[in-house]
């Protein structure tokens, strides 16, 4: 049977010949289409330097915050990662990554398990730490609250339902000065130390004061008042914990500091107000029962270690400091605001030190997870530098940003994977800059499972251009039969490279090819070559930062392209979510379905939009078919491309995001352990939006036994029931209006979709 999906002639944005129909579940006034959603896979293989990566499709990391938690109830602490990305400043734009720990002794043996990402509230922001506050053995979730402090979600783990979270404390309070009841202040750029300071069994808090000069100690009085540890009742005990003040110009301390106030301590080399921006870690370095501290800070690239002495929670006093910690080994030097984390990374029983970044801009984005192995014990910690890329060395990760494009570099009939980026952070005397390049992953697939090997991280030596935001599109522009290359960049320009006709393909800058024909779309040009008007010439459609599309018609010839500006609002497409951002970062892709032109555009928020009504309507408004095509959500600043990678007639979708990695979606690839399994059955939910009830329908010719959960936007479960039928109805009449996530779980099949209550 011939596929309804066809490729534009000579079109470079995609190279597949067949795409099956897909299911679109639509929000708002967008129509609902029938079909099947794509699912995320982790099984396709990727090789780097002859080594198979363990987690190639985990999506990359920029500024990861690490916490441990047992996801699957096997008694082994798994890994939760909350990743900050430059510009991702609103809820839902931050990355959540979850990894199962296989527990191999003496090894960091983590496997990416996206199944567990959905159990967390999806509107988390700024910072997240997982710590058990109620002594039930299950880590609860602490995060920044816009009200000026911390919110706490309780981990409601059961053996039947697994890990789920419910909001317990929208804002944590404390009693100040004996009688003033107010929010326990934690800045959105500070990480508090959530530890048992005085050893009484409940969870205390160490946090910097409003202006950051000293540390406040908030003691949890649950044990003292009720002899229990399942609640949070805080009293501020000291506003200058352990007699230490902090320098206002670099990451160091003033010991024996007795005059506590909100300003930074006066000393021969400092005076004035200290900035917010500190990451505090509390642990017992030497097993003497008191709380030692490590501080990472916006004011330095170093870690500051403070040695405590005295009676815990009573006469704590910092008696020494190491501002080049660990000075006995290789000192931490992490450009811009290091953050320390303390957990057993390699399953040897001793907690290690992992250093990443608290800043999301102008900071390390590739060598960004320093592992210091603990070669001592948890009561005699000795940290020895091990490597610069904990966890990320097992992923596709190209620094900041990943711009996905398929192109058959070696002309073997298989679509290779090219990944441009915003850039790799590069330190310099002015504080650092970004250098963009394109990585080339050769498609070596020989069976049903796609497989790639890294050939180079600098395809065509493009890093030497010194630009940011490189992304490529390909098509024959000079009539010689070889696809040429158009590059977009971070400044919004276009550059034209001619294919040299070699195998593998190499390219040479065309005469006047730099800033080609003075095309400038403002910022973040994302070009796509396609014969939009069906005249036999490749036109140029360009996405850009504000979320619109520029259209340049090719008015030249087959051998000499001339791109003539037509409009900067092509089809009146705008993929910016103006509720959250001024930017859209449109990334377009044209294809044909049953001979009819269609358009896909990804956006900043992580969705793919689908449009039709394009043919014979180039000057009009395209019809928005879906604002969540394929069910894909990959924040922040999603990019994508589509190709049949294994020749089975069913195309795969590879996505990128600002974290610098890649994820792969398909409909029927061989599966791997811990990934979201592909549903054999089709799921349809209707009506959507709805007023009083929603029905979800499964495949009729199978027996069913599972359960569903309905989450609100905070991640709270508002409905949860078992089902045994292919047809199931959920009452939503009593729920507030808004957007909800319906999760359906049956055997090894987990499926989620968004629904709207009107």
N, C-alpha and C positions, 0 to 999 in steps of 0.2 A: 504494500500500500504506500502510495507516494505521500510524503510528509507535506503538511500545509505550510511549513516554514521554509523559506528560501533565502539565500544569501544575496545581498546586493552585488552586482557585478563589480569585481575588483575591490570590493569593500574591505577595509582593513580593520574595522572595529570588532568584527567577529568572523569566525570561519566555520561555523557548524552548518550542516545541511538539514538537520531535523531537530525540531523541538516538539515534544508532545504537549497536549493541552495541559494547563495548570489550573489549580484551584485558587481563586482569589476570594478571601473573606474581607469585606470592605467595611470601612467605618464612615459614618456620616452619610452624605447624600450620594456616595459613589455606588454604582451598581455592583451586583454580585455576579461573578462568573462561575461556571462549573469547572471543577477539575482538581488536580492533585498538587499538593504543596511539596516543595523541596525540603530535605532534611539535612542537617549538618552531619558530616562524616569525619572520622579521624583516621580511617584505615589506609588511605592512599600513601604510598611510600615516597620519601625524599631522602637522597643521599648527599652528604657533604664530605669531601675528602675520603671517599670510599666507606664512610660510616653512615648507617641508617639512622636518621633522627628519630627520637622516641616520640616527640610531640610536634611534628612539623606544622600542623594546622591549628595550633593553639592561639594564633592571632597576634603574637608579639606582646611585648611589655615596654612601657616607657618609664613610669615612676611607680613601681609596684609596692604596695603595703601587704606584708605577709602575716597570716594568722593560721593556726592549726585548728582542725575540727574533725571529728569522726563522722563522715558522711554515711557510710554503709553499715555501721554497727559491728565492725569486725574487731574493735578495740584498738585499732591502729590510727594514729592521728594523720588525717589527710591534710590537704593544703588549700586554703582559700586565698585568692589574690585579688586585691582591689587596686585598680590601675588608674592613675591620673594621666590625662593627655592634655597637651597644650591647647587651651581655648575651650576645653570641655568643662564649662562652668555651671551647667544646669543639671537637674536630676535626670537620670536616665542616660546621660552622655558618658558617664564613667564606665570603665570596663570591669566586669566581674569574670574571673577565671577560676575554675575548680579542678583539682587534681586528686586522683586517688593514689594513696601511698601503698605500694605493694609490700613494703616492710622488709625488703631484703637487707639483712644485717650489713652494716658498713657501706651501704650504697644509698645515694639519692635516687630513689626509684619511684618517680612520680609519673602517672599517666593522665593525660588530659581527659577529663570526664565532663563534657558540657551539660550532661543531664542534670547536674546539681546546680547549675547557675540560676535556674528558674525558681529554686526554693527560697532565694533571698529577695527581700524587698527590692523592687526595680527602680526606685527613685532615690537611691543612696547617693551621697555627694560628699565631697571634700576629704573626709577620712573615715575609715572603718577599722575597728579592732574587734576581734572575737575573744572574749574572756568569760569564763564561767563565774557568774556572780552569786548563784544560789546553791552552790555545792551539790548539784545533781549530776555532775560529770559531763555535762553538755555545754559547750561554749555558747554564750549569749552574744548579742551583737550591740556594740556601742558605736555611735556615729555622731557626726556634728549635727546640731539642730540650728536652724536659722534663727531661733529665738535667743541664741547666744550661749550655747552650752552643749550638752549631750542629750541625745535621745537613746533609749535602750529598748531593744527587741528581745523578748524571751525566746529561747530555743525550746519548742514544744515537742521535742523528739519522742516518738514511740516506735516500737519495733514494727508496727503495722504501717504507719504513715511516714516513717523516716523523719528527716529534719524538716521542720516548718518553723516559721517565726511569727510572733504576734507582738504588736507594739505594747510594751509594758509601761514605759515612762516616756511620754512625749518630750519632757524636759526634766532633767535631774536638778534637784534643789539641795541647798545646804543651809545650815544655820550659822550666821556670821556674828562675831563679837558677842556670842552668847544668846542673842535674841532676834537678830535680823534674819528673816527667812527669805532667801533670794536664789536665783539660778546659780548653779555651780558653773562658773565661767570657764569655758575652754574655747580658744579661738579656732576658726576654720583652718588656720595655718599652723596650729600647734598640735602635736600628738601628746596626750597625757600619759602618765605611767599609771596603769590600772593594776595595782598590786596590793598584797596584804602587808602594809608597812609595819604594823606592830605585832604581827604573828598571832593574832587572836582568831583567825579562821574566816573572817569576812573581808570583802574587797574594799580597799581604801583608794584614794585618788591623790596623786601628785600632779599639779598643774601650775603653769606659770601664771603670775598675776596679770592684771589687765594690760600693763605696759611692760611686762616681761623681765623686771629686774630681779625678782626672787621667785621662789616656788611656794605655793600654798599647799598645805597638808590638810586634806579633808578626811577625817576618820569616819568610817562606817560604824555606827553605834548599834547595829543589829544584834551583835553578840552581847554587848553591855546591857542593852535594854530588854531584850527578849530571849537571849541565849539561842539565837538562830542566825543563819546566814543567808536566808532566802529573800532578803529585802534590802533596800538601799536607804539608809537614814544617815545623812551626812552632817557633821559638824566641822566647821573650820577650826582646827587646833592651832595651826601656825600659819602666818602669812610669810614667814621666812624660815622655811624648813631647813634643818640641819646647819643653821648658821652660815649659809652661803649666799652670796650675791653674784650676779653675772655681769660681765663686762659689756659696755655699750658699743664697742667698736670691733670686737673680735670674740671668738668662741673660747673664752677662758673664764675663770671664776676668781672671786675674792673670798678667801676662807676666813673664818672667825668674824663674820660680818654680823654685827649685833644690831645695827640700826635699820630695821625693816621698814621699807616704804615702797611705793610703786615705781619710783624712779630708779634708774640704774645706779649702782654704788659709785660714790666719788672715790677716785684713786688718782695717783699721779698721771695715769695715762687714759683716764676716761671720766666723763661726766655727762649727764643729760639723760634723755629717755631712751630706753632700749626698745628696739623694734620687736613686734611679734614675729614668730617664725622659728620654732624650736621643736625638736622631736626627742622626747624623753623616754628613756628605757630604765626601768628599775629591776635589779636582780642582785642576788647575793654572790658577789665575786669569789669570796674566800671561805664561805661556809660558817661565818661567825654570827649569823642570825640577824644582821641588820641589812638595810637596803642601800646598796651602792647604786650609783647612777652613771649612765652614759647619755650625753647630750649631743645631738646633731643640730646645726644652727645655720640660719640664713647668713650669719655674719662670718662664716668660715667654711672651708672645705674639709676641716678636720673633725674628728670625734674627741669630745672632752670626757674623760673618765674622772669620777669623784669617789674617793674612798671614804666610807662612813665608819664611824666608831661611836660607841655609846650604847645606851639601852634603846632598842627599837621602839619608835613612836613616843619616846619620853625625852631622852637626852641625845638624840641623833646629832652628830656633828661631823661635817666633812673635814678630814684632817690632811688630805693630800689630793693632788690633781695630776692628771697626765693629759696635757693638751695635744699630744701627738699619739693618741691611743690607737693600737697597742704599740707603744714605743719599743717594747722588747722584741717586736717582730717588724713587719712592714706596716708602717703607719697608714691609716686610712687617709687618702686624699681623694675626695669625691667632689667633682666640680659642681658647686651650687647645692647647698642645703642637704647634706646626707641625713638619712634616717636609719637608725639601728633596729634590728629585730633579732629575737633570741628564741630559737627552737632547735630541736634535733633534726637537722636537715638530712642526715645520712644514716639514720637508724642504728647508731652505735650506742645509744643511751645517754650521750653527752650533748647538751644543747650548744649549738653553734651560733656564731654571730654572722648575720647577713646584713649587708649595708646597701640600701638603694637610695632613691632620691625623694624628698618631700616637695620639691619644686617641679612644675610641669613645663617649664620653658628654660631655654639656654642652660641645659643640664645634660648630663650623660644620658644617652638614649640607646646605646649599644652595649658598652661595657658598664652595665647599670645594675648589676646584682652581685656585689662582691661577697664571696663566701670565705669566711675565716673559720676553719675547722677547729673545734675544741679538742685539743690533744691531751687535755687534763680530764677534769670531771666537773660535775655540776656544783661541787663544793670547793673546787680548786681550778677555776676556769683559766685555761691557757689557749689563746686564740692564735692560730697560725694561718697566714694567708694561703688560700687554696686556688681560687680562680676568680676571674672578673665577670663571668657570665653564668651564674647559677640559674638553672632552669631555662634561660633563654638560649643557651648553647644547644638545646635540643629542639629549637623552633626555627621556622622561617622568620627572620627578623631583620629588617633593613633600616633600622633606626627610627626616625620620625616620619610617619606617613608611608603608605604603600599603595601605589597606583598600578592596578592590575591590567595587563594586556597580553593576549595570546597572539603569537606569530610563529610561523614555521621557519625558524632561523636556518636550519640545515636542509630544508627542502626534502624531508623524508616522508611527508604526508601527515605528520603528527604535529599538533599544535604545542609549541613550547611556551613556557611561562616567563614573561618579562615583568619585572616589578620595579617601577620607579619609586622614588620617595621624595618627601619634602627635603630631607637631607640627613646626613650623619652629623651629630654635633661634634665640632672640632674646637678644642680649646686654643686660645691665642692670648696675646697680651692685652687685648681689648675686652676680654670676657667671653670670647667664643663666637663661632659662627657655624652655619650649616653648609655642607657640601653635598649636592645631590648627585646620584648615580642611578644606573639601572642594573639590576641583577638578572642574570640569565640562567634559568633552570631548564635543562634539556629534557624533553619528554622521551623516556625510555620504556614506555608502557609496552608490554608484550602479552598481556592477558586482560581479564576483566577489571583488574585493579589498577588505576592510574599510578604512574611511577615517574619520578623526576630525579635528576642529579644536577647539582650546582656546577656550572661551568665557570662563571666569573661573577664577581660583585660589581664589575665596572664594564658593562657591555659597551663596546665601541669607544672606550676611553672617554666617556662623557663626563666623568667627574672632573676632568681637567678644565671644563668650561667654567667651574666655580659658580654654578647657578643653584637655585633651589627649585623644588617642585617639578622635576622632570617627569613627564609622562609621554608615551609615544602612541602614534597611530600609523598604520601602514597602508599604502596603496600605490599603484603604478601611476605616477604623475607625468612621466616623460615618454611613455609609449614604447619602452624597450622590453616590456614583459616582466620586469622585476619590480616587486613592491618597494617603493621608496618610503622614507620615514619623515613624518612631521612630529616635532617635539613641542610640547607646551612647557611653560615654566611658571615659577612662583610670582613673577612680575607681570604675567599676563601676555607675554609675547609668544611668537611662533617661529620655529626654526626648521628649515627645509634641508634634508640630507638625501643624496642620491645613492641608490643601491649600486654597488660596484659590480654586481653580477657574479660574486664569488659564492662558494659553498664551504663553510657556513657564510651567511650574509654579513657583509661589512658595508659601511656607509661613509660617504665623503660629503662634507658641507658643500651645498650647491653654491654657485656664484651668487653673491648677495643673499645667501640663504639665512644668515643670522638676522634676527628680527625681520623675518621674511615679509616683504611687501608692506612693512610698517603696520602689520596687524597687531592690535593691542586691545585686549578685553578688560583691562584694569588690573586684576590679580588672579592668580591661580587658573591659568588657561588649561582646559582639558579638551583637546581636539579630537574630533571623530571625522574620518573621511567616509563619505557615502554619496552615492548618486541620488540626491534627494529629489531632484526634479525630472529624473528619468531621461536625461538628454545624452547619456553616454559618457559624461565627464564627472569626475569625483568632486563633489562640493565639500565645504568645510563647515561643520557645526561645532561650536566651541562652548563648553561649560565654563563657569567662572564662579568667583567667590560669592556673589550676591544671589546665586541660585537661578539666574536666567540662562538663556541660550542665545548665542550670537550665530547668525547665519551669513556665510559668505558663499555666494554662488560662483561656480567656476565658469567664467566667461572667456576663458582662453581656448586652447586646443588640446588634443590628446597628448601632444609633445611639449606643450608650454602652458602650465597652469597660471591663470590669472584669477585671483579670488577677489570678488567684488562685494563690498559690504551691502547687505540688504536690510538687516534689522538686528537689534540687540535684545529683542523679546520674541524670538522665534516661537510661533505657535502659542504665544502668551503663556509659555511654560514658566512656572516659578515654584521651585521645590523647597523654598525657605519656610521653616516653621516659625512664623513671626511671634508666636507666643513666647518662645524661648531665645530666639537669636535674630540678629540682623543678617546672618549669613546662611547660604544654602549649599555652597560648594557642589554645584551640579556637575555630573559626570555622565555624558550621554552615550547611547548605543542604539543604532538603527538596525532593523532587520525587516524581513517580509514574512507575513503569515498568510498562506493561501494567495500569494501574489499581491497582498495589500501591505502597505508600509505601516510599521509599528515603531514605537520609540520607547526605550527604557532609560530612565535617568535616576541615578542614586543621589543621595543628599547628605548634608552634614549630620543629620540626626541618626542616620544609619539605615534608612529605608530605600527601596527601589520603587519608583513610580512608573506606571505603564500608561502610554497614550496611544490613541488611534485617531481616525478622521484626519489623516495627514495628506493623502493623495488628493490633488485638485483643491487643496486648502492651505497652501503654503503661506498665504497672507492672512489666514484666519486664526481661529483658536482651536487648538487640538483638544480632543476629548480625553479627560482623565478617566481611565478605566479602573485604576487601582493605585492607592497610595501605600500599599504594602504587598507588592507583587512577589510571588513565590514564598511569602511568609518569612522573608529574610529580614533580620534586624541585626546590624553590625555597626554600632556607634564606635567611634565618632569620625565623621568625614569618610563615609563609605565610598569605595570604588569597586568595580566589578568587571568581569568579562565572562563570556559564555563560549564553550566549545565542547564537542564530543571528544573526550580525551582518550577513550578506550575503544572507539569504533563500534559501539553497541547500538548506535542510533538514538541514544538518549543523552542529551548534552548535560554537562556539569557546569556549575557556576562557581567561580572562585571570587571571593571578596577580599578587599583590603580595608584598612582603617588607619587612623593616625597612630595607633600603637606600633605600626610597622610590620605587622605580620599578615598572614593569609588564613582564610577559612575556606573549606570546600563544601559545596552543597550538591546533592544529586537526588535521584529517585530510586535507584536500584543497584548501588554498589555493594560489593561484599562488605560486611560489617566487621567491626573490631570491638573488643570488650570495652565497656564504659562509655560508648558513644550513644547518641540518640539513635535508636533503631528506626529504620524506614518502616512506616506502616504498610501492611499488606492491604488494609482496608482504606477506603476513602472516607473522609470525615466531612460532613456538611452540617453547618449550624444555621438555623433560620428561626424566625426572622432576625435580621441583624442590620440595623439597630432594632430594639424591641422595647415594649412598654411593660409587659407583665410576665412574659415567659419566653424562654429560648429552648428550642429543641435541637439536640445534636443526633445525627443519624450516622450509623456505622454500616459496614458491608452486611447485606442481608443474609448471605448464604453461609455465614459462620456463626458459631456459638460465641457468646460474649460473657465475660465476667471481669469486671474491673471497678474502678472508682474514679470520680471526677472531683476536682477542686476548683472553686471559683475565687480568685484573688482580687482584692481592690488594688488601687494604685500604690498603696503603702506596703503591699505584700501580705496583708492580713487575709486569712481564709474566711470568706463570708458564707460559703456554701461548701459542703463536702458530703458526698453520699456514694454508696456502692450502686452498681447497675448490673443487670443480667440480660439486657435486651439490646437489640441493634437500634432501637428508637427510644430516646430518653428526653424527658422534659424537665426543665429547671425553672422554678418559680423565682422571679426577680422583682415582683411587684413591691416588696417592702424595702428594696435597696435604693439608696440615693442615686440620682442621675450621675452618669459618668462612664468611664472606660474600665473594663474588667478583663482579666485574663482567665480563660477557661483552660484547665489542664486535664487531659484525659489519660489515664494510666491503665494499661491492660497488658499483662505478661511483661514482655520486654519492649513494649511499644509505649512511648510517651509522646503526646502531641499537645501543643499549646496554640491557642488563637485568641485574638482580641475580640471582645464583644462590647456593645454599647447599650447602656440602659438610658432610655429617653425619659 
